[in-house]
Amino acid sequence: MIEVHNIQKAFDGNQVLKGITCTFASGQCNLVLGGSGTGKSVLLQCIVGLMKPDIGSITFDGTTFTNNKVQIRQEIRRKIGMLFQGSALFDSMTVFENTEFPLKMLTPDMSREERRDRVEFCLKRVGLENAGNKMPSEISGGMKKRVGIARAIAPNCTYLFCDEPNSGLDPATSIKIDELIYEITHEYNITTVVITHDMNSVVEIGDHIIFMHKGLKLWDGTKDEILGAKVPELREFIFSSSLVRAAKKVDDATEGGLEALASEPLSEV
Ligand SMILES: Nc1ncnc2c1ncn2[C@@H]1O[C@H](COP(=O)(O)OP(=O)(O)OP(=O)(O)O)[C@@H](O)[C@H]1O
């Protein structure tokens, strides 16, 4: 479990995070949802230690990360896997070598054979057992994301952070990547945090969602609760999403249930 308490961060007087408090449970896909510029990436960078918050604390399974000894922070960092927005693969390395890279960095005691077995296991788990010898330039965007996931979980991560995992993917591939993240999270009891503004991801994998707006957490709940949320900013976000607009068109031609919900005046909720 990751506990975030009163995180605040400003840049040159611009208060980007205004006191975020939330909990990300183990074995769940925790989504950080919000529009552009609301501070999602800054929050993620503060949690993984790439940026120092001005105020607030972050705890990983009871161990305080912020302002703790370097050694303790490093131990926590070793348990963190990251899936970056553009996958961030090394162009000059094969798929196998990319996946092996964190093992070489983080687990120097592992033998070559152990590393090979682990890489083969991870590539198989993400459906890329035959792609180990390919170069990143030879594989699709969806496959690159899969390599990114294999690389993130290779060192047996306890915490997995995914920054916009669907960016640049077509809808069908996005769903497959979401499903993979969801399955891996539940299979290995990983605490997963996904930064997104994709409502598709919310309805597919949102075990727990926090909604951010202008540096504040305005709502949190589950995918089953989100359509009934009463926060005007969240309702506006949901009903302007392409998923809900498309569903509404279908709904208009059928029973009208979703349309009734969407057309409820924001001022009255
Ligand atoms: N290193 C930085 N220095 C100054 N300002 C920054 C820095 N990083 C982020 N910001 C500002 O913080 C605000 C929030 O940015 P952030 O990237 O967290 O938004 P976001 O919610 O992730 O948006 P998006 O979904 O578009 O990626 C923006 O106004 C951005 O310009």
The ligand as an SDF file (V2000), in Angstrom:
LIG
                    3D

 31 33  0  0  0  0  0  0  0  0999 V2000
    9.5740   20.8920  -13.8690 N   0  0  0  0  0  0  0  0  0  0  0  0
    8.5710   21.7860  -13.9590 C   0  0  0  0  0  0  0  0  0  0  0  0
    8.8190   23.1040  -13.8560 N   0  0  0  0  0  0  0  0  0  0  0  0
    7.8310   24.0250  -13.9220 C   0  0  0  0  0  0  0  0  0  0  0  0
    6.5210   23.7000  -14.0990 N   0  0  0  0  0  0  0  0  0  0  0  0
    6.2210   22.4020  -14.2010 C   0  0  0  0  0  0  0  0  0  0  0  0
    7.2120   21.3750  -14.1360 C   0  0  0  0  0  0  0  0  0  0  0  0
    6.6000   20.1750  -14.2740 N   0  0  0  0  0  0  0  0  0  0  0  0
    5.2850   20.4460  -14.4210 C   0  0  0  0  0  0  0  0  0  0  0  0
    5.0570   21.7630  -14.3820 N   0  0  0  0  0  0  0  0  0  0  0  0
    3.7360   22.4150  -14.4930 C   0  0  0  0  0  0  0  0  0  0  0  0
    2.8460   21.7530  -13.6350 O   0  0  0  0  0  0  0  0  0  0  0  0
    1.5380   21.7280  -14.1980 C   0  0  0  0  0  0  0  0  0  0  0  0
    1.0090   20.3130  -14.1460 C   0  0  0  0  0  0  0  0  0  0  0  0
    1.7730   19.5140  -15.0530 O   0  0  0  0  0  0  0  0  0  0  0  0
    1.5970   17.9440  -15.1670 P   0  0  0  0  0  0  0  0  0  0  0  0
    2.5670   17.4920  -16.2180 O   0  0  0  0  0  0  0  0  0  0  0  0
    1.6780   17.2990  -13.8480 O   0  0  0  0  0  0  0  0  0  0  0  0
    0.1070   17.8230  -15.7250 O   0  0  0  0  0  0  0  0  0  0  0  0
   -0.6770   16.5070  -16.1360 P   0  0  0  0  0  0  0  0  0  0  0  0
   -1.9220   16.4730  -15.3400 O   0  0  0  0  0  0  0  0  0  0  0  0
    0.2090   15.3270  -16.0490 O   0  0  0  0  0  0  0  0  0  0  0  0
   -1.0240   16.8430  -17.6620 O   0  0  0  0  0  0  0  0  0  0  0  0
   -0.9930   15.8970  -18.9710 P   0  0  0  0  0  0  0  0  0  0  0  0
   -2.1500   14.9660  -18.8460 O   0  0  0  0  0  0  0  0  0  0  0  0
   -1.1790   16.8780  -20.0880 O   0  0  0  0  0  0  0  0  0  0  0  0
    0.3440   15.2160  -19.0150 O   0  0  0  0  0  0  0  0  0  0  0  0
    1.6510   22.3000  -15.6000 C   0  0  0  0  0  0  0  0  0  0  0  0
    1.2020   23.6270  -15.5750 O   0  0  0  0  0  0  0  0  0  0  0  0
    3.1330   22.2460  -15.8780 C   0  0  0  0  0  0  0  0  0  0  0  0
    3.5410   23.2840  -16.7320 O   0  0  0  0  0  0  0  0  0  0  0  0
  1  2  1  0
  2  3  1  0
  2  7  2  0
  3  4  2  0
  4  5  1  0
  5  6  2  0
  6  7  1  0
  6 10  1  0
  7  8  1  0
  8  9  2  0
  9 10  1  0
 10 11  1  0
 11 12  1  0
 11 30  1  0
 12 13  1  0
 13 14  1  0
 13 28  1  0
 14 15  1  0
 15 16  1  0
 16 17  2  0
 16 18  1  0
 16 19  1  0
 19 20  1  0
 20 21  2  0
 20 22  1  0
 20 23  1  0
 23 24  1  0
 24 25  2  0
 24 26  1  0
 24 27  1  0
 28 29  1  0
 28 30  1  0
 30 31  1  0
M  END
$$$$
